[in-house]
Each structure stands twice: as C-alpha cells, then as structure tokens.
Amino acid sequence: MAPGARAPSIVTRSPSREPKEIVFMLGGQPDDEERFARSERASLDRRRYLALRGVTDEFLGTLRYLNQVTIAMRAGMLDLEGAAQEIDATEQQLHDLVRRMREVAGLDAVEA
C-alpha cells in the first residue's frame, strides 16, 4: 500500500445495502464445495469431544431436575424436609459431574 493511503475498510452494516449484497461485495458467497467443507469441519468438531458432551448433557439434565424440585417445593407440592434432602443430593451430583468434566475436558473421542 502506498504511503499515506488508507486501508480499505470492511463494511459490516450499511443502511443502503442488503446483507446479501454486502457479502457479494466482500468476496461472494461460498460455492457448494466450500459449504460442504465448512459443514464437515463443523460436524467433526462437534463430534470430537463426545465424553465432555455426554457429561455436559448429564449436567444440564441434573440442573433441570434441580430446578423442577425447587419449583415444586416453592409451589407447596413437596414438603420442605424431603425437598431439602433431594436438593442436597442433586447438588452433590452436580459437583460430581463437574469433577468428571475436568477429567474428560480436552480428550478426543479416541482418548476418552
């Protein structure tokens, strides 16, 4: 670039142009081959850490259960003592799941 010349700016939003038009101006849309390659890379990455994904799914399910127990307790559907015991047990399960996450984080499906 010549001295004193300004670098071209990338337009992120223009009120006078549609998003598709801006994408085309910046290099066009990817062809089918490029879309397929991007899709493959994305799905491979999603399937890469299956052990962590499994523990995370279990954590989220346990968290949802904790929320339901708390809602039922506040609505008077569960007695306070029984709900407190269930909440304590569920909290312990969540702590155990976080420990498992630390063990499997960063491991590929092959390693886990």
C-alpha positions, 0 to 999 in steps of 0.5 A: 500500500502506498504511503499515506493511503488508507486501508480499505475498510470492511463494511459490516452494516450499511443502511443502503445495502442488503446483507446479501449484497454486502457479502457479494461485495466482500468476496461472494458467497461460498460455492457448494464445495466450500459449504460442504467443507465448512459443514464437515469441519463443523460436524467433526468438531462437534463430534470430537469431544463426545465424553465432555458432551455426554457429561455436559448433557448429564449436567444440564439434565441434573440442573433441570431436575434441580430446578423442577424440585425447587419449583415444586417445593416453592409451589407447596407440592413437596414438603420442605424436609424431603425437598431439602434432602433431594436438593442436597443430593442433586447438588452433590451430583452436580459437583460430581459431574463437574469433577468428571468434566475436568477429567474428560475436558480436552480428550478426543473421542479416541482418548476418552 
